[in-house]
């Protein structure tokens, strides 16, 4: 089959897990014999940074990448943000959709194209999917983070966007999104939690769950590229932003103790976290690391802590921990508890006292840590590795083909 993926971000012009997921999905589809085109917006990426690490994501045979650049820089995504329409990219997107007979058109993060991109009809019959990687369909801040301060308890969107330093999107108070959504055959979401959040906040279309996946760790990164810290440690991996919650757990590593915290990653909140952790000898920041180095830190950790304080739509770091046979300790919010419940490979905490109890328990019982890690790895293979993901993905495609066309090509 021929797939066309539409997303504002695609590696190396990307941030966060949704674009990495898309890259992995495209790679797996090509390996299975399909053809993939990707449309992404470099102008949107350059709103945040000009730094592009092209060597980290070399071109892959079988994936044709269409990089959109308007010639007017960030004006293009700003116009889309305010109007809800792909004002300066519509013609190029339409031409790419007309260039081949695509069997599947799959929308991902289209926030800076606007909902109008969903209404660009391909000239040939196609299955049209949309994956809600974030909460953009129901939240102008994308991540249900209220007033740039806390997880959203109830919508007050106009005041929230203003307090968060963004201009309101007045198209959200029309029926533009509802009309555009009619062009999509099936909406997908990575978790039950994400689906419920959309339903509870007024998104009327039915959504089906398609969890994320990871390739199994390759033998060449199974070794130790990095010498791990000499003391037992818990691990945090991710972007250093306030919503990730690292600031909420640092006090557990103040003073003397039998275990440390290693923080892998970087981001806009890194300076504040380093200042907060000043003088804490049990807290270590590594900055961004490559795959080999991160693998080594996973392998030698006691467990992975995921303290996010907003509604994660999935939890890639959780299944990364499972892939490396490590248990997790997650905050009781969003999709994170689902992954622990489905795997039985970790602990969920609601209070800081519960978190401290879980840390002490795993640090004091290495056998329990190994047992939970093995349980997580079994669940990873069964639920979150490439084969089950692609099987379910193709099942969804076939169901739409049968409903829409009566028949269609049968994927491998």
C-alpha positions in Angstrom: 0.0 0.0 0.0 0.9 3.7 -0.4 0.8 5.8 2.8 0.9 9.5 3.1 1.7 10.8 6.6 0.9 14.5 7.4 2.5 16.1 10.5 4.0 19.4 11.3 7.0 17.7 12.9 9.1 14.8 11.5 12.7 14.0 12.4 15.1 15.7 12.4 12.7 18.7 12.4 10.9 17.5 15.5 10.5 17.5 19.2 9.1 14.9 21.5 7.7 11.4 21.3 5.0 11.8 18.7 7.4 12.5 15.8 9.7 9.7 16.9 6.7 7.4 16.9 5.9 8.5 13.4 9.5 7.9 12.3 9.4 4.4 13.7 6.0 3.6 12.1 7.2 4.8 8.7 10.3 2.6 9.1 8.3 -0.5 10.0 5.9 0.1 7.1 8.7 0.3 4.6 10.3 -2.8 6.1 7.0 -4.6 5.5 7.0 -3.6 1.8 4.8 -0.5 1.8 5.6 2.9 0.3 5.5 6.0 2.6 5.5 9.7 1.9 5.7 12.2 4.7 4.6 15.8 4.6 6.0 18.0 7.4 6.5 21.8 8.1 10.0 23.1 8.6 8.6 26.6 9.3 6.8 25.2 12.4 9.9 23.6 13.7 11.9 26.9 13.2 9.4 28.7 15.4 11.3 27.1 18.3 14.9 26.5 17.1 17.1 26.6 14.0 19.2 23.7 15.2 18.7 20.5 13.1 20.6 17.3 13.8 20.3 15.7 10.4 22.9 13.0 11.1 20.7 11.5 13.8 18.0 10.7 11.2 19.6 9.9 7.9 17.3 9.4 4.9 15.7 6.0 4.6 15.0 4.2 1.3 11.3 3.9 0.7 10.4 7.0 2.7 9.9 10.1 0.6 10.0 13.2 2.7 8.3 16.5 1.6 9.6 19.4 3.7 7.4 22.4 3.5 9.0 25.9 3.6 6.8 28.8 2.8 9.5 31.4 2.1 8.1 33.7 4.8 9.3 31.7 7.8 7.2 31.6 10.9 4.4 33.7 9.4 3.0 30.5 7.8 2.4 28.6 11.0 1.3 31.8 12.8 -1.4 32.3 10.2 -2.6 28.7 10.5 -2.6 29.0 14.3 -4.9 32.0 14.2 -7.1 31.1 11.2 -7.3 27.3 11.6 -6.4 27.0 7.9 -3.2 25.9 6.1 -3.1 29.3 4.3 0.4 29.2 2.8 0.8 25.4 2.6 -2.6 24.2 1.3 -1.6 24.2 -2.4 1.6 22.3 -1.8 -0.1 19.7 0.3 -2.9 19.2 -2.2 -0.3 18.8 -5.0 1.5 16.1 -3.0 -1.8 14.2 -2.3 -2.5 14.3 -6.1 0.9 13.1 -7.1 0.3 9.4 -6.2 -2.7 7.2 -5.6 -2.4 6.9 -1.8 -4.3 4.1 -0.1 -4.0 5.7 3.4 -3.7 9.3 4.4 -2.8 9.5 8.1 -2.8 12.8 9.9 -0.7 13.1 13.1 0.3 16.4 14.8 -1.4 19.0 12.6 -1.8 21.8 15.2 0.2 24.4 13.1 -1.6 23.4 9.9 -4.9 24.0 11.5 -8.0 21.8 11.2 -8.5 23.0 7.6 -5.8 20.6 6.5 -8.2 17.7 7.2 -10.5 19.1 4.6 -7.9 18.9 1.7 -9.5 15.9 -0.1 -7.1 13.6 -2.0 -8.3 13.1 -5.6 -8.2 9.3 -5.2 -10.3 7.2 -2.7 -8.2 6.7 0.4 -8.6 5.6 4.1 -8.2 8.8 6.2 -6.9 8.4 9.7 -6.1 10.8 12.5 -4.0 10.0 15.6 -4.5 12.3 18.6 -0.9 12.3 19.9 -1.8 15.2 22.2 -5.0 16.9 23.3 -5.0 19.5 20.6 -8.5 18.6 19.4 -9.9 19.8 22.8 -7.1 22.1 24.2 -5.5 25.2 22.6 -2.5 24.5 24.8 -2.3 20.9 23.4 -1.4 19.3 26.7 -4.2 20.2 29.1 -1.8 22.4 31.1 -3.8 25.2 32.7 -2.5 28.8 33.0 1.1 27.5 32.4 0.9 26.3 36.0 -1.0 23.0 36.6 -3.0 20.2 35.0 -6.3 21.4 33.7 -9.3 20.7 35.9 -12.0 22.4 33.8 -11.8 24.4 30.5 -11.4 28.2 30.7 -9.6 28.3 27.4 -9.6 32.0 26.6 -8.1 33.2 29.9 -5.8 30.2 29.9 -4.2 30.9 26.6 -3.7 34.6 27.5 -2.1 33.7 30.8 0.1 31.2 29.0 1.3 33.9 26.6 -0.5 32.8 23.5 -3.2 34.5 21.4 -6.7 33.0 21.6 -7.8 30.8 18.6 -11.2 32.2 17.8 -11.9 29.5 15.2 -12.3 27.1 18.1 -15.6 28.8 18.9 -17.0 28.1 15.5 -17.9 24.7 13.9 -14.7 24.6 11.9 -13.2 21.7 13.7 -16.4 19.7 13.6 -16.7 20.2 9.8 -13.1 19.3 9.2 -13.4 16.2 11.3 -16.1 14.8 9.0 -13.3 14.2 6.4 -11.6 11.7 8.7 -12.7 8.1 8.6 -11.2 6.9 11.9 -9.7 8.8 14.9 -7.0 7.0 16.8 -5.6 7.6 20.3 -2.6 6.0 22.1 -4.6 5.3 25.3 -7.9 4.9 27.0 -7.2 7.9 29.2 -6.6 10.1 26.2 -9.9 8.9 24.6 -11.8 9.6 27.8 -10.3 13.1 28.1 -11.5 13.9 24.5 -14.9 12.5 25.2 -15.3 14.3 28.5 -14.3 17.7 26.9 -16.8 17.5 24.1 -15.1 15.8 21.2 -18.0 13.9 19.7 -16.3 11.5 17.2 -15.6 8.0 18.3 -11.9 7.2 18.9 -10.1 3.8 18.8 -7.1 3.0 20.8 -3.8 2.2 19.1 -1.0 2.1 21.7 2.6 3.2 20.8 5.4 0.7 20.2 9.1 0.4 20.3 11.5 -1.8 18.4 13.2 -4.3 20.7 16.6 -3.2 21.8 19.2 -4.1 19.2 22.2 -6.3 20.2 24.6 -3.6 19.2 23.2 -1.3 22.0 22.9 -4.0 24.5 26.4 -3.3 25.9 27.6 -0.6 28.3 28.7 2.4 26.3 28.7 4.5 29.5 30.1 3.7 32.9 27.1 3.9 35.3 27.2 5.8 38.6 28.8 3.7 41.4 25.8 3.9 43.7 22.3 2.4 43.2 20.1 4.9 41.4 16.6 5.6 40.0 16.3 7.0 36.5 14.4 9.8 34.9 14.5 10.1 31.1 12.7 12.9 29.2 12.4 16.6 28.4 13.1 18.8 31.3 9.9 20.9 31.3 7.7 21.8 34.3 4.9 19.5 33.2 7.3 16.5 33.5 7.3 16.9 37.3 11.0 16.4 38.2 10.8 19.3 40.6 8.2 17.4 42.6 10.5 14.5 43.5 13.9 16.1 44.1 13.4 16.4 47.8 13.4 12.6 48.1 17.1 12.7 47.3 18.2 15.4 49.7 20.7 14.6 52.4 22.1 11.1 53.0 20.5 8.0 51.5 21.1 4.6 50.0 20.1 5.5 46.4 20.5 8.4 43.9 18.6 10.0 41.1 20.0 10.2 37.5 18.2 12.7 35.3 18.8 12.1 31.5 17.5 14.8 29.2 17.4 18.6 28.7 14.9 21.4 28.1 13.7 24.8 29.0 13.2 24.0 32.7 16.7 22.5 33.1 18.3 25.6 34.7 15.6 25.8 37.3 16.0 22.1 38.2 19.7 22.4 38.5 19.3 25.4 40.8 16.8 23.5 42.9 19.2 20.5 43.1 22.2 22.5 44.0 24.1 20.9 46.9 22.2 17.6 46.4 25.1 15.1 46.0 22.6 12.3 45.2 21.2 14.0 42.1 23.1 13.8 38.8 22.2 15.5 35.5 23.6 14.0 32.3 22.1 16.2 29.6 21.0 14.8 26.4 22.5 11.4 25.6 22.7 9.2 22.5 20.9 5.8 22.2 23.9 3.7 23.4 24.4 5.9 26.5 20.8 5.9 27.5 20.6 2.1 27.1 23.4 1.8 29.6 21.7 4.0 32.2 18.5 2.0 31.8 20.3 -1.3 32.2 21.9 -0.4 35.5 19.0 1.5 37.2 16.8 0.2 40.0 13.7 1.5 38.2 12.5 4.4 36.1 10.5 7.2 37.7 7.9 9.0 35.6 6.5 11.9 37.8 4.6 13.8 35.1 2.0 16.3 36.5 -0.2 16.6 33.4 -2.2 14.2 31.3 0.3 12.2 29.3 -1.5 10.5 26.3 0.8 7.5 26.6 4.2 7.1 28.2 7.0 6.1 25.8 9.5 6.1 28.6 7.5 3.5 30.5 7.7 1.0 27.7 11.3 1.9 27.1 11.9 0.8 30.7 10.0 -2.4 30.1 12.1 -3.1 27.0 15.2 -2.9 29.2 13.5 -5.1 31.8 13.1 -2.3 34.4 10.1 -1.6 36.5 8.5 1.8 36.7 7.1 4.2 39.4 4.5 6.5 37.8 2.3 9.4 39.0 -1.4 8.6 39.1 -2.4 10.8 36.2 -3.2 10.4 32.5 -2.2 7.2 30.7 0.7 6.3 32.9 -1.4 4.1 35.4 -2.9 2.2 32.4 0.6 0.9 31.4 1.3 -0.3 35.0 -2.1 -1.9 35.2 -1.7 -3.7 31.9 1.8 -4.9 32.7 1.8 -5.4 36.4 5.4 -4.1 36.2 5.6 -1.3 38.6 3.9 1.0 41.1 1.5 4.0 40.9 1.7 6.8 43.5 -0.8 9.5 44.3 1.0 11.1 47.3 4.6 11.9 47.9 4.5 9.5 50.8 3.5 6.7 48.5 6.3 7.6 46.1 8.9 7.4 49.0 7.5 4.0 50.0 7.9 2.7 46.5 11.5 4.0 46.2 12.5 2.5 49.5 10.9 -0.9 48.6 12.6 -1.3 45.2 15.9 -0.1 46.6 15.7 -2.6 49.4 14.5 -5.6 47.3 16.5 -6.2 44.2 14.7 -9.5 43.6 11.4 -7.7 43.4 13.0 -5.2 40.9 14.1 -8.1 38.7 10.8 -9.8 38.9 8.8 -6.7 37.9 11.3 -6.0 35.2 10.8 -9.5 33.6 7.1 -9.0 33.9 7.4 -5.6 32.1 9.5 -7.2 29.3 6.9 -9.9 28.7 4.2 -7.3 28.4 6.3 -5.2 26.1 6.8 -8.1 23.7 3.1 -8.9 23.8 1.6 -5.4 23.6 4.1 -2.7 22.6 6.5 -4.2 20.2 6.2 -3.7 16.4 4.3 -6.9 15.4 1.2 -6.4 17.6 1.2 -2.7 16.8 1.2 -3.2 13.0 -1.3 -6.0 13.2 -3.8 -3.7 15.0 -3.0 -0.8 12.7 -3.8 -2.9 9.6 -7.0 -4.2 11.2 -8.2 -0.6 11.6 -7.3 0.2 8.0 -9.1 -2.9 6.8 -12.2 -2.1 8.8 -12.4 1.4 7.2 -11.8 -0.1 3.7 -14.6 -2.5 4.2 -17.0 0.1 5.5 -16.0 2.8 3.0 -15.3 0.8 -0.2 -16.6 -2.7 0.4 -13.1 -4.1 -0.1 -9.5 -3.1 -0.4 -5.9 -4.3 -0.7 -5.0 -6.7 2.0 -1.8 -5.7 3.8 0.8 -8.2 4.7 
